[in-house]
Amino acid sequence: MPFQLYDYQNKLLSEARQSLANGSKSVMVVSAAGSGKTAMMSEMARLTTSHHKRVWVMAHRKELINQIRDSFKFNEVDFEYAVIKTVGTMVHRMNNMAPPDLIIFDEAHHSIANTYRKVRDKFPNVPTIGFTATPWRMSGVGFTDMYDDIVTGPSIPWLIEHDKLAPFDYYVPTFIDINKIKFNSAGNATADSMHEAVGDELATLNSIYDQWKLLAEHEKTITYMYSVDSSHAIVDLFNQNGVPSAHIDSKTPKAIRDKAMQDFKDGKLQMLSNYELYGEGVNIPDATTVIMARPTKSLVFYIQAGMRSMRYQPNKKALILDFVGNVNRFGLPDYDHDWEEYFKGTKKKKSGDFEAPVSTCDNCFATFYSNEWVDVHNSTNEDGKETKYKTCPYCGEVTETVVERAEKKAVDIKLSKVTDLDEFEKNRLAGLSVRQAKTPMQKYKILQSRYELKLREKDGYFATIFMTPDWKEDWYEPFAELSGKSIEQVKANIKWAHNQKSLERNNKLDDLKIF
């Protein structure tokens, strides 16, 4: 029986189709880790092969290929027309294979690599879809030289709210001196600095174990360590304490890796530790806890690894134990990153360069957004000094901070007065792209400004507005007022526009004969 996709998954596929119908040759589909990218790829492949069209699916690791193949079998994809291989294998064999009608890249943030480019260069006119949870590169270079367009799925908070990802607690125990950690050009901690930061390794590992026992003693746990030796050491420690555990890394023989993963899935192992492995594509829904003891400057690794525990199960609460302060560089896993900005390319981000600062309780190590402190107020302490009081929302510990006020200096500031704030705001909105709108109402305001400044014709303006999905009842009235139409006329226009758009899309996609 084929997959029954969720509404948000169908919407993503529909937007990818529309982009191809509009002339894009390659589209990057961004959907959060654990949101079902493999299921979406599988449905694309099923629909494409049902038309007797060939689909090539590529990933960079054999473990991902095996997972995709299993999904395709379950979804009744016609393997006569589907080829699933690592990108390296495909490059060496593609000259002797029947050409594809659709190309799909898994973990598409890797697709900037030369091997992927060789496939695209060989078939530049074949529609290509790249799936990823993290369209980000440490260099800040975007993906526009590989993909024409990007479509993005719902945010992590939305997925949590709608029971598609598990909610989480995040703790940052300070047993490692993170201030001593230095990074190489690849974003990994240098061995020497890590050794200095850890100090007494046995004592540090015991502290990690003790914190895990306190918060997650009976939970299935995936561990990311800072070296192969430290991974072996933490596994030995867990086993000595009666917690069945195993270590794997990229050099572990495949048979041993496969057995360890199967034992972990079957519950024979409670903790699976690794180094430079299993950052992507691992799907173990009942794994509830992540131990993160590998420092990184890679947003990709941080999100991919940290969210291994957030696969949804009813009544599940994920737990992330970050012993190396990665959260201070990237924010919490549910931080709403601007993926479209990263897709286009941006300046290299500095550590901690995000808009939602986090705080860590010194008592319980719980980490949360800084605006989530409870009972925040100023008062005078016993010494008569002005003091800020705030309460941890997890343990209830009260933090006291003496308010230090810098001496005020007179500064001569020349202010530019905006004489017409309405006109100023109108020009600001008119300069924005419709794609930057987060809601239909924002889209409405942008388009309204463009129309009033005579930057777009009225008919084109209303046509764009009426294509807006996800309507709410209280949006009809302002649209009707602006257009001079009744609410019933607006509703009729919206229905007509969507029908026209659907017809146009279907006509174009019928010519493609793919998903």
C-alpha positions as CSV (number, residue, x, y, z in Angstrom):
1,M,0.0,0.0,0.0
2,P,1.6,3.3,-1.0
3,F,2.4,6.0,1.5
4,Q,-0.3,8.4,2.6
5,L,1.6,11.7,2.8
6,Y,0.7,14.4,5.3
7,D,-0.8,17.6,4.0
8,Y,2.5,19.5,4.5
9,Q,4.4,16.8,2.5
10,N,1.9,17.0,-0.4
11,K,2.2,20.8,-0.3
12,L,6.0,20.6,-0.7
13,L,5.7,18.2,-3.6
14,S,3.1,20.4,-5.2
15,E,5.3,23.5,-4.8
16,A,8.2,21.5,-6.4
17,R,6.0,20.5,-9.3
18,Q,4.9,24.1,-9.7
19,S,8.5,25.3,-9.8
20,L,9.3,22.8,-12.5
21,A,6.2,23.8,-14.4
22,N,7.3,27.4,-14.2
23,G,10.5,26.6,-15.9
24,S,13.0,25.6,-13.2
25,K,15.3,22.7,-14.1
26,S,16.4,22.1,-10.5
27,V,14.6,22.7,-7.2
28,M,15.9,22.3,-3.6
29,V,13.3,21.0,-1.2
30,V,14.0,21.9,2.4
31,S,12.2,20.0,5.1
32,A,13.2,19.5,8.7
33,A,15.1,16.5,10.0
34,G,12.6,13.8,10.9
35,S,9.8,15.4,8.7
36,G,9.7,12.5,6.3
37,K,12.0,13.4,3.4
38,T,12.5,9.8,2.4
39,A,8.7,9.3,2.2
40,M,8.4,12.3,-0.1
41,M,11.2,11.1,-2.3
42,S,9.6,7.7,-2.5
43,E,6.3,9.2,-3.6
44,M,8.0,11.3,-6.3
45,A,9.7,8.1,-7.5
46,R,6.4,6.1,-7.4
47,L,4.5,8.7,-9.5
48,T,7.4,9.1,-12.0
49,T,7.9,5.4,-12.5
50,S,4.1,4.9,-12.9
51,H,4.4,6.9,-16.1
52,H,7.2,4.5,-17.2
53,K,9.7,7.4,-16.7
54,R,13.2,6.7,-15.3
55,V,14.2,8.2,-12.0
56,W,17.8,8.2,-10.6
57,V,18.2,8.6,-6.8
58,M,21.6,9.4,-5.3
59,A,23.0,9.8,-1.8
60,H,26.6,10.0,-0.5
61,R,26.5,7.0,1.9
62,K,25.5,3.4,1.5
63,E,23.4,3.5,4.7
64,L,21.2,6.2,3.1
65,I,20.9,4.2,-0.1
66,N,19.7,1.1,1.8
67,Q,17.2,3.2,3.7
68,I,15.8,4.8,0.5
69,R,15.6,1.4,-1.2
70,D,13.6,-0.1,1.7
71,S,11.2,2.9,1.6
72,F,10.8,2.5,-2.2
73,K,10.0,-1.2,-1.8
74,F,7.3,-0.4,0.8
75,N,5.8,2.3,-1.4
76,E,5.6,0.1,-4.4
77,V,8.0,2.0,-6.7
78,D,8.5,0.3,-10.0
79,F,12.2,-0.7,-9.8
80,E,12.3,-1.4,-13.6
81,Y,12.5,2.4,-13.9
82,A,14.2,3.4,-10.7
83,V,18.0,3.4,-10.0
84,I,19.2,4.0,-6.4
85,K,23.0,4.3,-6.0
86,T,25.7,6.3,-4.2
87,V,26.6,9.3,-6.3
88,G,30.2,8.0,-6.7
89,T,28.9,4.7,-8.2
90,M,26.5,6.6,-10.5
91,V,29.3,8.8,-11.9
92,H,31.3,5.7,-12.9
93,R,28.3,3.9,-14.5
94,M,26.1,6.6,-15.9
95,N,27.6,6.5,-19.4
96,N,26.4,2.9,-19.8
97,M,22.9,3.5,-18.4
98,A,19.6,4.6,-19.9
99,P,19.3,8.4,-19.2
100,P,16.9,9.5,-16.5
101,D,13.8,11.6,-16.7
102,L,14.1,12.8,-13.1
103,I,17.1,13.1,-10.8
104,I,16.7,13.1,-7.0
105,F,19.6,14.0,-4.6
106,D,19.2,13.1,-1.0
107,E,21.1,15.2,1.6
108,A,21.3,17.8,-1.1
109,H,23.6,20.2,0.9
110,H,26.3,17.8,-0.3
111,S,25.4,18.3,-3.9
112,I,27.8,21.1,-4.4
113,A,30.5,18.4,-4.6
114,N,32.1,17.6,-8.0
115,T,30.6,14.2,-8.2
116,Y,27.0,15.6,-8.1
117,R,28.0,18.3,-10.6
118,K,29.2,15.6,-13.0
119,V,25.7,14.1,-13.0
120,R,24.1,17.5,-13.5
121,D,26.5,18.5,-16.3
122,K,25.8,15.2,-18.0
123,F,22.0,15.8,-17.9
124,P,21.6,19.6,-17.6
125,N,18.0,19.5,-19.0
126,V,16.7,16.7,-16.8
127,P,14.5,17.9,-13.9
128,T,16.4,17.6,-10.6
129,I,15.1,17.7,-7.0
130,G,17.4,17.9,-4.1
131,F,16.2,17.2,-0.5
132,T,17.8,18.5,2.6
133,A,17.1,19.7,6.1
134,T,20.0,22.1,6.1
135,P,20.9,24.1,3.0
136,W,23.9,25.6,4.7
137,R,27.6,25.9,3.9
138,M,30.3,27.0,6.4
139,S,31.8,29.3,3.7
140,G,28.5,31.2,3.3
141,V,28.4,30.3,-0.4
142,G,24.9,29.5,-1.6
143,F,23.4,26.8,-3.8
144,T,22.1,28.9,-6.7
145,D,24.8,27.6,-9.1
146,M,23.3,24.2,-8.6
147,Y,19.6,24.8,-8.1
148,D,17.2,27.3,-9.7
149,D,14.7,27.5,-6.9
150,I,14.0,26.5,-3.3
151,V,10.8,25.5,-1.6
152,T,10.7,25.2,2.2
153,G,8.5,23.1,4.5
154,P,7.0,24.1,7.8
155,S,9.1,25.2,10.7
156,I,10.3,22.9,13.5
157,P,8.0,24.6,16.1
158,W,5.0,24.0,13.7
159,L,6.0,20.3,13.3
160,I,6.3,19.9,17.1
161,E,2.9,21.6,17.7
162,H,1.2,19.4,15.1
163,D,2.7,16.1,16.4
164,K,5.2,15.5,13.6
165,L,8.3,16.0,15.7
166,A,8.8,15.4,19.4
167,P,9.2,18.3,21.8
168,F,12.5,18.5,23.6
169,D,14.5,19.6,26.6
170,Y,18.0,20.9,26.2
171,Y,20.8,20.8,28.8
172,V,24.3,22.2,28.7
173,P,26.3,20.8,31.6
174,T,29.6,22.6,31.9
175,F,32.1,19.8,32.5
176,I,34.3,20.7,29.5
177,D,36.1,24.1,29.3
178,I,34.6,25.2,26.0
179,N,36.5,28.5,26.1
180,K,39.7,26.5,25.3
181,I,38.3,24.8,22.2
182,K,39.8,25.8,18.9
183,F,38.5,24.8,15.5
184,N,40.2,23.9,12.2
185,S,39.0,25.1,8.8
186,A,36.5,22.2,8.6
187,G,34.7,23.4,11.7
188,N,36.0,20.5,13.9
189,A,37.8,20.9,17.2
190,T,41.5,20.5,17.1
191,A,42.8,17.5,19.0
192,D,45.3,19.6,21.1
193,S,42.7,22.1,22.1
194,M,40.1,19.4,22.9
195,H,42.6,17.6,25.1
196,E,43.2,20.8,27.0
197,A,39.5,21.6,27.3
198,V,38.6,18.1,28.6
199,G,41.5,18.0,31.1
200,D,41.1,14.8,33.2
201,E,39.3,12.7,30.6
202,L,38.2,9.9,33.0
203,A,36.7,12.5,35.4
204,T,35.0,14.2,32.5
205,L,33.6,11.0,31.1
206,N,32.3,10.1,34.6
207,S,30.6,13.4,34.8
208,I,29.0,12.9,31.4
209,Y,27.8,9.5,32.6
210,D,26.5,10.8,35.9
211,Q,24.5,13.6,34.1
212,W,23.1,11.1,31.7
213,K,22.1,8.8,34.5
214,L,20.4,11.7,36.4
215,L,18.3,12.8,33.4
216,A,18.0,9.8,31.0
217,E,18.9,6.6,32.8
218,H,16.5,4.3,31.0
219,E,16.4,6.1,27.7
220,K,17.7,4.9,24.3
221,T,20.7,7.2,23.5
222,I,22.8,8.2,20.5
223,T,26.2,9.6,21.5
224,Y,28.5,11.9,19.4
225,M,32.0,12.0,20.8
226,Y,35.0,14.2,20.1
227,S,37.4,11.4,19.0
228,V,37.4,7.7,18.3
229,D,39.3,7.0,21.6
230,S,36.8,9.0,23.6
231,S,33.9,7.1,22.0
232,H,35.5,3.8,22.9
233,A,36.1,5.1,26.5
234,I,32.5,6.3,27.0
235,V,31.2,2.9,25.7
236,D,33.5,1.1,28.1
237,L,32.2,3.2,31.0
238,F,28.5,2.7,30.1
239,N,29.1,-1.1,29.8
240,Q,30.9,-1.2,33.2
241,N,27.8,0.4,34.7
242,G,25.5,-2.2,33.2
243,V,24.3,-0.1,30.2
244,P,24.6,-2.2,27.0
245,S,26.5,0.0,24.6
246,A,28.6,-0.1,21.4
247,H,31.0,2.1,19.4
248,I,31.1,2.6,15.7
249,D,32.9,4.9,13.3
250,S,33.6,5.2,9.6
251,K,36.4,2.6,9.8
252,T,34.3,0.0,11.6
253,P,33.7,-3.0,9.2
254,K,30.3,-2.8,7.6
255,A,29.1,-6.1,9.1
256,I,29.9,-4.9,12.6
257,R,28.3,-1.5,11.9
258,D,25.1,-3.1,10.6
259,K,24.9,-5.5,13.6
260,A,25.4,-2.7,16.1
261,M,22.6,-0.6,14.4
262,Q,20.3,-3.6,14.3
263,D,21.0,-4.4,18.0
264,F,20.3,-0.8,18.8
265,K,17.0,-0.8,16.9
266,D,16.0,-4.1,18.5
267,G,16.7,-2.8,22.0
268,K,19.7,-5.1,22.7
269,L,21.8,-1.9,23.0
270,Q,20.7,1.1,25.0
271,M,23.5,3.4,23.9
272,L,25.2,3.7,20.5
273,S,28.3,5.9,20.4
274,N,30.0,7.1,17.3
275,Y,32.6,9.5,15.9
276,E,32.0,11.2,12.5
277,L,29.1,8.9,11.7
278,Y,25.3,8.9,11.8
279,G,24.9,12.7,11.6
280,E,22.5,12.2,8.7
281,G,19.8,9.8,7.7
282,V,19.5,7.7,10.8
283,N,15.9,7.0,11.6
284,I,15.3,5.4,15.1
285,P,12.0,6.8,16.3
286,D,12.3,5.4,19.9
287,A,15.7,6.9,20.5
288,T,14.9,9.7,22.9
289,T,18.3,11.1,24.0
290,V,21.3,12.6,22.3
291,I,24.7,13.1,24.0
292,M,26.5,15.7,22.1
293,A,30.2,15.8,23.1
294,R,31.6,16.7,19.8
295,P,32.1,20.5,19.3
296,T,31.3,21.8,15.8
297,K,31.0,25.0,13.8
298,S,28.9,23.2,11.3
299,L,25.2,24.1,11.5
300,V,24.5,21.0,9.3
301,F,26.1,18.6,11.8
302,Y,24.5,20.4,14.8
303,I,21.0,20.1,13.5
304,Q,21.3,16.7,11.9
305,A,22.9,15.1,15.0
306,G,21.0,17.0,17.7
307,M,17.6,16.1,16.2
308,R,18.2,12.4,16.0
309,S,16.2,12.2,19.2
310,M,13.2,14.2,17.9
311,R,11.6,11.6,15.7
312,Y,7.9,11.6,16.7
313,Q,6.2,9.1,18.9
314,P,3.1,9.6,21.0
315,N,3.9,11.1,24.4
316,K,7.6,11.2,23.6
317,K,9.9,14.0,25.1
318,A,13.3,14.2,23.5
319,L,16.4,15.1,25.5
320,I,19.6,16.7,24.2
321,L,22.7,16.8,26.5
322,D,25.1,19.3,25.0
323,F,28.4,19.0,26.9
324,V,30.4,21.3,24.5
325,G,28.2,24.4,24.1
326,N,27.2,24.0,20.5
327,V,23.9,25.7,21.3
328,N,25.8,28.9,22.0
329,R,26.9,29.0,18.3
330,F,23.6,28.1,16.7
331,G,20.6,28.5,19.0
332,L,18.2,25.8,20.0
333,P,17.2,23.1,17.5
334,D,13.8,24.9,16.9
335,Y,15.4,28.2,16.0
336,D,13.8,29.5,12.8
337,H,16.8,29.8,10.4
338,D,16.4,31.8,7.2
339,W,17.1,28.9,4.8
340,E,16.3,31.0,1.8
341,E,19.0,33.4,2.8
342,Y,21.5,30.6,3.2
343,F,20.3,29.1,-0.2
344,K,21.2,32.4,-1.9
345,G,24.5,32.7,-0.1
346,T,25.4,35.0,2.7
347,K,28.5,36.2,4.6
348,K,30.1,33.6,6.8
349,K,28.4,33.5,10.1
350,K,30.3,34.1,13.3
351,S,29.8,32.0,16.4
352,G,26.6,33.0,18.2
353,D,25.4,35.1,15.2
354,F,21.7,34.4,15.6
355,E,18.8,36.6,16.7
356,A,17.4,34.4,19.5
357,P,19.9,34.3,22.4
358,V,19.8,31.4,24.8
359,S,20.4,31.1,28.5
360,T,21.6,28.2,30.7
361,C,20.7,27.8,34.3
362,D,23.8,27.5,36.5
363,N,22.0,25.1,38.8
364,C,20.3,22.5,36.6
365,F,22.1,23.2,33.2
366,A,18.7,23.5,31.4
367,T,19.0,25.7,28.4
368,F,16.2,27.8,26.9
369,Y,15.5,31.1,25.1
370,S,16.5,34.1,27.2
371,N,12.9,35.4,27.2
372,E,11.7,32.3,29.0
373,W,13.1,33.2,32.4
374,V,10.2,33.3,35.0
375,D,9.5,36.2,37.4
376,V,12.0,38.6,36.0
377,H,12.2,41.7,38.1
378,N,14.6,44.3,39.6
379,S,14.9,45.0,43.3
380,T,17.4,46.0,45.9
381,N,19.6,43.3,47.6
382,E,20.8,43.3,51.2
383,D,23.7,45.5,50.3
384,G,21.4,48.1,48.9
385,K,22.5,47.4,45.3
386,E,20.1,47.3,42.4
387,T,19.7,43.6,41.5
388,K,18.0,41.7,38.7
389,Y,16.2,38.5,39.8
390,K,15.1,35.7,37.4
391,T,13.8,32.2,38.0
392,C,14.7,29.1,36.0
393,P,11.6,27.6,34.4
394,Y,12.9,24.1,34.9
395,C,14.3,23.9,38.5
396,G,13.0,27.1,40.0
397,E,16.4,28.3,41.1
398,V,16.6,32.1,41.5
399,T,19.5,33.9,39.8
400,E,20.6,37.2,41.3
401,T,22.7,39.6,39.2
402,V,23.8,43.0,40.4
403,V,22.9,45.7,37.8
404,E,26.1,47.5,36.8
405,R,25.2,50.9,35.2
406,A,27.8,52.5,33.0
407,E,28.4,56.2,33.5
408,K,26.2,58.1,31.1
409,K,27.9,60.3,28.5
410,A,26.3,63.1,26.5
411,V,26.3,62.2,22.9
412,D,25.3,64.5,20.1
413,I,23.1,62.6,17.8
414,K,21.6,64.0,14.6
415,L,18.3,62.4,13.9
416,S,16.9,62.1,10.4
417,K,13.2,62.9,10.7
418,V,10.9,60.9,8.5
419,T,8.1,63.3,7.7
420,D,5.6,60.7,6.5
421,L,5.9,57.4,8.3
422,D,3.1,55.9,6.2
423,E,4.9,56.8,2.9
424,F,8.2,55.5,4.4
425,E,6.6,52.1,5.3
426,K,4.9,51.9,2.0
427,N,8.2,52.3,0.1
428,R,9.8,49.8,2.4
429,L,7.2,47.1,1.7
430,A,7.2,47.8,-2.0
431,G,10.9,47.0,-2.0
432,L,10.3,43.5,-0.6
433,S,9.9,40.3,-2.6
434,V,6.5,38.5,-2.4
435,R,8.6,35.4,-1.5
436,Q,9.7,37.2,1.7
437,A,6.1,37.3,3.0
438,K,5.6,34.8,5.8
439,T,1.8,35.0,5.8
440,P,-0.9,35.9,3.2
441,M,-1.6,39.1,5.0
442,Q,2.1,40.2,4.7
443,K,1.9,39.3,1.0
444,Y,-1.3,41.4,0.8
445,K,0.5,44.4,2.3
446,I,3.6,44.1,0.0
447,L,1.4,43.9,-3.1
448,Q,-0.9,46.7,-1.9
449,S,2.2,49.0,-1.5
450,R,3.4,48.1,-5.0
451,Y,0.0,48.8,-6.5
452,E,-0.5,52.1,-4.7
453,L,3.0,53.2,-5.8
454,K,2.0,52.2,-9.4
455,L,4.7,49.5,-9.5
456,R,2.3,46.9,-10.7
457,E,-1.0,46.9,-12.6
458,K,-4.2,46.3,-10.8
459,D,-5.1,43.1,-12.6
460,G,-1.7,41.5,-12.1
461,Y,-1.8,42.6,-8.4
462,F,-5.2,41.0,-7.8
463,A,-4.2,37.8,-9.7
464,T,-1.2,37.4,-7.4
465,I,-3.2,38.0,-4.3
466,F,-5.9,35.5,-5.3
467,M,-3.2,32.8,-5.6
468,T,-2.5,33.1,-1.9
469,P,-3.1,29.8,0.0
470,D,-4.1,29.2,3.6
471,W,-6.9,31.7,3.9
472,K,-8.5,32.8,7.1
473,E,-11.9,34.2,7.6
474,D,-10.7,37.6,8.8
475,W,-8.6,38.2,5.7
476,Y,-11.6,38.4,3.3
477,E,-12.8,41.8,4.5
478,P,-9.5,43.8,3.9
479,F,-9.2,42.2,0.5
480,A,-12.7,43.1,-0.4
481,E,-12.3,46.7,0.8
482,L,-9.1,47.2,-1.2
483,S,-10.6,45.7,-4.4
484,G,-14.0,47.3,-4.1
485,K,-15.7,43.9,-4.3
486,S,-18.0,42.1,-2.0
487,I,-16.7,39.3,0.2
488,E,-18.6,36.8,-1.9
489,Q,-16.9,38.1,-5.0
490,V,-13.5,37.9,-3.4
491,K,-14.2,34.2,-2.5
492,A,-15.3,33.5,-6.0
493,N,-12.2,35.2,-7.5
494,I,-9.9,33.2,-5.2
495,K,-11.6,29.9,-6.2
496,W,-11.4,30.8,-9.8
497,A,-7.7,31.8,-9.5
498,H,-6.7,28.5,-7.8
499,N,-8.6,26.5,-10.4
500,Q,-6.8,28.3,-13.2
501,K,-3.5,27.9,-11.4
502,S,-4.1,24.2,-10.9
503,L,-5.2,23.8,-14.6
504,E,-2.1,25.7,-15.8
505,R,0.2,23.6,-13.6
506,N,-1.4,20.3,-14.7
507,N,-1.1,21.1,-18.4
508,K,2.6,21.9,-18.0
509,L,3.3,18.8,-15.8
510,D,1.4,16.6,-18.2
511,D,4.1,17.4,-20.7
512,L,6.8,16.3,-18.2
513,K,5.2,13.0,-17.3
514,I,7.0,12.9,-13.9
515,F,5.8,13.1,-10.4
